[in-house]
Amino acid sequence: MTFTTCCKFWSLLLMACLALSAQAQPATGKTPDALVRSGEEQIEKGQYYRALEQFEKAYKEAKEKDIAVRIARTHLLLRDYNKASIWFSRVLRTDRANKFVEDRYWLGIALKMNENYSEAAEAFRKYLETGKDENRLRLAERELEGIDLRAGMPDNVGLEVVNAGKSINTPESQASPALDRDGSLYYGSLDAKEEKKDSKGKKDTEKEKEKSEDVDQGGSTDDPAAFMKIYRAGYSEGKGWDKAEILPELINRDGYHSTNTSFSKDGQLMFFTRAVSDGGHMEESKIYACSRTASGWSPALELKGVNGDYLARHPAEGELYGRIVLFFSANIPGGKGGFDLYYANKTGEAEYDAPVNLGSINTEGDELTPFMREGVLFFSSDGLPGIGGFDVFKSTWTGSGWTAPENMGLPVNSGADDLYYRIGSDGDKAVLVSNRAHPDAKSLKSKTCCDDIYFIQRRKLVIDLTTVVLDEKKKGIKGATAQLIEMKSGKEGEVQSKSNSQGNEIAHLLDKDKSYKVVVSKEGYFPSEFELNTVGIDKDQNIRKEVVLRVLPPESDVEIITINEPIRLNNIYYDFDDDKILPDAEKDLGALKGLMDQYPDMVIELSSHTDSRGSDVYNVQLSQRRANSAKKWLMGQKVSAQRIVAKGYGEEKILNHCTDDEECNEEEHRFNRRTEFKIIAGPTSIEVKKEVLNKNKSNKVK
């Protein structure tokens, strides 16, 4: 579920993309101009993956910034925030004439939704200094408010967000989850029976990509049979979710996208929408309802009063002034934003009074997916300061009006889009739709392209560690990093690293009956560490540990290297397409050998990286050979093989702009052909004289 074609926020970006089409001259054949024109036509149709393919071909032929901007904007439409930020940065880095100054705003959006908040704030501030568009300048101010909100937002470690799993989520987007009174889950997904396969039995991936692009409805596609349908999945303790069943044609009418399910308080009515879209643009959306029967659900009736010459979506029953009402989202002319929230009083079976705008809750942005429980209205908005794109908010009905919307915070919200927050009838769990970069996410393309369904539930046991970082005068130190290292039989295991750029408290959630070591570090200070365990803790507990960091002497010749911190070995380079160690490399390898001798229990990962030339598979193989060569050299110096893990990353971690198809000279490419090491076991920090190694934190290199 992307909100690219009818929500106001993304409409701004879409208009920016289409505005570039005026610069592309009509052409024929496969010239760069023709490819750009073809890409612009695909944008207008809502076929963003196909547009991206055309723009990338054009850029390969003519490496022009106008084309690079199109690629960046298309990645953002596809919600690939990482690639969007890379391409925007590539253009803006050398835009001395400020031709693309307006795209600095979109760079900020991409960085923020990728949760790079500090860099996003910098981009928005630069835009405020140089931008011209009054609307975007106002929006940039609001985005900075959201970033400030995130800086002061505590982690609610008492809640956990759990992916619904492969029985529910597929690589394409899921939508509109609703929990029935018996715990069953109703939700929208593409009809699996209609998936097309090629002659070899493989899914047509290009069409699958296009299916995830439409608003709410699962995507436009050239395949007329690809429609979003409503499914039901039952749940049983110990077994989890059953295989989902598609609802009958009485609900899932042919030729329509059916989704946005919700239930009345007594569970006897199910509301949903039927919509028609063309080329990624929603043309019709109306609200329907059906009644529960002994055999299932009755035929659907179109609701009278709430539907009209506008798009009506996201129905949810509630109560105001002692009357049953239906909340919904619609783009009725005269509203505050693109989509506002409305309610309509119920007057009879499938009949309602005229819609009433909710007033103060609505903004110039879009308010979507309302849900009411015990006098509290939950909804998603991109028109209020938030930590992502669409954030979930709540507002309480006072009897005569609404309280100011309150951000639901972490972990309900993320840097991405978070919608459809709904609480189950027992109040024990909530359900949510998000395209967040979750380790269990099932995404078709990028980590954030597509929406999954998540459950939010309270942890049975909460053991919360707060590490408070202080200097020797007991003043807080901002920007420190705390690494939580699980200890198993005295050896380091899994590592969780967290930083706090805005404060001096860092929170971690601990598991029961485990031992941990915490390493706290900050540039310019000696690191510090402490140990703790949770053995025997059987009640919720908050543990606070104060850590004092000592300042390094101003003229110190010592660098501090901590566990899992990648350190670049600056003299280890390779000739193109070769894995032989060059003579200059022996200086750094010799220094590393000295450190291995100085810290005899230290185990390192020795990683090698290639430039972007060559295929991905070949580069991984080449980098592995290079890492093996460096390891072999150290083994020849009597360093045990068990203390070195050789790892080839290929072109996964390019340090400069020289990615695929980018023109670079040999020296620029050579910069990426490098070797790094990091401590993965043994000492949690070591001291190294500056002249021995030129320390370079890879995660700070752009």
Residue, then its C-alpha position, 0 to 999 in steps of 0.5 A: m500500500t503506497f500512498t503515492t497517487c492520491c494522498k497530498f504529501w505524495s502527490l507533491l512528489l508525483m507532481a514534481c516528477l511529472a513537472l520534469s516531463a516538460q523538459a524531456q523532448p519527444a523522441t523516437g527509438k532508444t535515445p536517452d530522450a526517448l527513454v526519458r519520455s517513455g519513463e514519464e509516460q509510465i509515471e503518469k500511468g502509475q507504473y513506477y518500476r517500469a519508469l525506473e527501468q527506462f530512466e536507468k537505461a537513459y542514465k546509462e547512455a547520458k549521465e545527466k543530472d536531470i535523469a538522475v533526479r528522475i531516478a531519485r524521485t522514482h525510488l522515493l515513489l517506490r518507497d526505497y528510501n535508501k536508494a532515493s537518498i543515495w541518488f538525491s545526494r549524488v545530484l546535490r553534492t555537485d549542484r553548485a548552481n542550485k538547479f535542483v535546490e527543491d530536491r533537497y527537501w525530498l532528500g530530507i524526506a528520504l533520509k527521515m523515512n530511512e531513520n537517518y534523522s540527523e542527516a535529514a535535519e541537516a537537509f531540511r535546514k539547508y532547504l530552509e536556507t535556499g528553497k523557494d517553494e512556500n508550501r515545501l518550506r512550511l512542510a520542511e519546518r514541520e518535518l523538523e518538528g517531527i525530528d525534534l519529537r523523535a529526539g525526545m521520544p522514549d522507547n516503550v520497551g514494554l511493547e513488542v512489534v511482531n510480524a504476522g508471518k508468512s501465513i499472512n504476509t506475502p512479498e506484495s503489500q497487505a492492507s486493512p487488517a481487522l480482528d473479529r470478535d473470535g480472534s480471526l483476522y480479516y485483511g486485504s491481499l492479492d488473489a493468489k489464484e490469479e498470479k500469472k506464471d511464465s512458461k517455466g512456472k516462475k512468477d512474472t516478477e515485473k507484474e508482481k512489482e506493479k501490483s504493490e503500487d496502488v493506494d489501499q488496493g494492492g496495485s495497478t497492473d497490466d493483468p486485469a485479474a489482479f485485484m485486492k480481495i478480502y481474506r480471513a485467517g483463523y488463529s489457534e494457540g500453539k499452531g498460529w495462523d491458519k491458511a487464509e481463505i478468500l471470502p466469497e463473491l458476495i463480498n469480493r465482487d469481480g472487477y473491484h478491489s475489495t478491502n478496508t474491513s472493519f466490524s461493528k461493536d457487536g460483531q454483526l456487521m462487517f464494513f468494507t470498500r469496493a474500489v476501481s483504479d486505473g493505472g495506479h489512480m483510484e477512480e471510485s471507492k464506496i463503502y459497503a456493509c454486510s450482516r453476519t448469518a449462520s452460514g457466513w455473510s449476507p450480500a453486501l449493501e452500498l451504504k446510503g448517505v456516506n457515499g457520493d461523488y468522492l472517494a470514501r474509504h476506511p469505515a469504522e463504527g463508533e459512538l458520538y453524542g450517544r448515537i452510533v456513527l460511522f467514521f471514514s476518510a474521504n476527499i469531499p470538496g471543501g475539506k482541510g486536506g486531501f483526505d479528511l476524517y468524517y462521521a455520519n449518524k446511523t439512521g437505519e439499516a445501511e442508511y446514514d445522515a450526511p457526513v460531518n467533518l471532524g474539524s480540529i483533528n483534520t489537517e492540510g495533509d491526509e487523515l486516514t484509517p480511523f478506529m474508535r475504542e472506548g471514546v478514543l479515536f485512533f487514526s493515521s496522519d501525514g499532516l502533523p509532526g511525526i517521526g515517519g511518513f504516516d504516523v498513528f495518533k490518538s484523540t479523546w472525545t470529551g463529549s463536545g469535541w476532540t482533544a489535541p492529537e497525540n503521537m502514539g510514539l515508539p514502537v507503534n510508529s517508525g520512520a516509515d508509513d504506519l496505518y490501520y492501528r486497531i485494538g482487538s476486542d479483548g484489548d490484549k493486542a493491536v494490529l498495524v500495517s507498516n512498511r518499516a524495515h523489520p527483520d521479518a518483513k516480507s518485501l518484494k523489492s526493497k526493505t521498505c517497498c511494501d506493507d506487512i501486517y504486524f501485531i503489537q502486544r505487551r511483553k510478559l516480562v520487561i527487563d529494561l536497562t538504561t545506560v546513563v553516560l556521564d563525564e568525570k564532572k557527572k554531566g551528561i554526554k550526548g552522542a555516546t554508543a552502548q553495545l549490549i553484548e550477550m555473554k555465553s560461557g564467558k564468550e561474546g555472542e549477539v551484539q546490539s548497538k544503540s546510540n543517542s545523538q540527542g541525549n545521554e541515556i541509552a535503553h536496551l531490553l534484556d532477556k530473562d536469565k542471561s548474562y551481558k556485557v555493555v561497552v560504552s564509547k564516545e569519540g574523544y573518550f576512553p571507553s568503559e564497560f560493565e557486566l550484569n545478568t538477569v538470572g532470577i528476575d521474574k518481575d518487571q524491572n528497570i535497571r539504571k547504570e551510570v557510566v563515567l567516560r574519561v576524556l582522552p588527553p588533548e594531544s593523545d597519540v592513542e586511538i581507541i577501537t571498540i568491538n564491531e567497529p570497522i577499521r579501514l586498512n588504508n594501504i591494502y589495495y588491489d589491482f583491478d580484477d586481482d587478489k594479490i597482496l601488493p607490496d604496500a599492503e605489508k605495512d598495514l598487515g604487519a601493524l595488524k599482526g602486531l595488534m594480534d600479538q599484543y591482544p592474544d585473545m582477540v578474534i577479528e573479521l577481516s573483510s574485503h571489498t571490490d569496486s562496482r565494476g563486474s557482476d554482483v556474484y563475481n565481485v563477492q567471489l573476488s572479494q572473498r579471494r582477496a580476504n583469503s589472501a590477507k588472512k593467508w599472509l597473517m597465517g604466514q606470520k604465525v597468527s592462528a587461522q581460528r582468530i581470523v574470519a575472512k569475509g568478502y562483501g563484494e560491492e555491497k559497501i561502496l564508500n564514494h559515488c562510484t556505484d553501478d554505471e557511474e563514471c569514475n576514474e581509476e583512483e576513485h574505483r581503487f578507493n573502494r577496493r579495500t580491506e577492513f578489520k573489526i574485533i568480533a571476540g576477545p577484548t571489547s576495546i583496544e588502544v592503538k597508536k595513531e601512527v600504527l593505523n589511520k582509523n577510519k569508521s566505515n559507517k561514517v563514510k559516505 
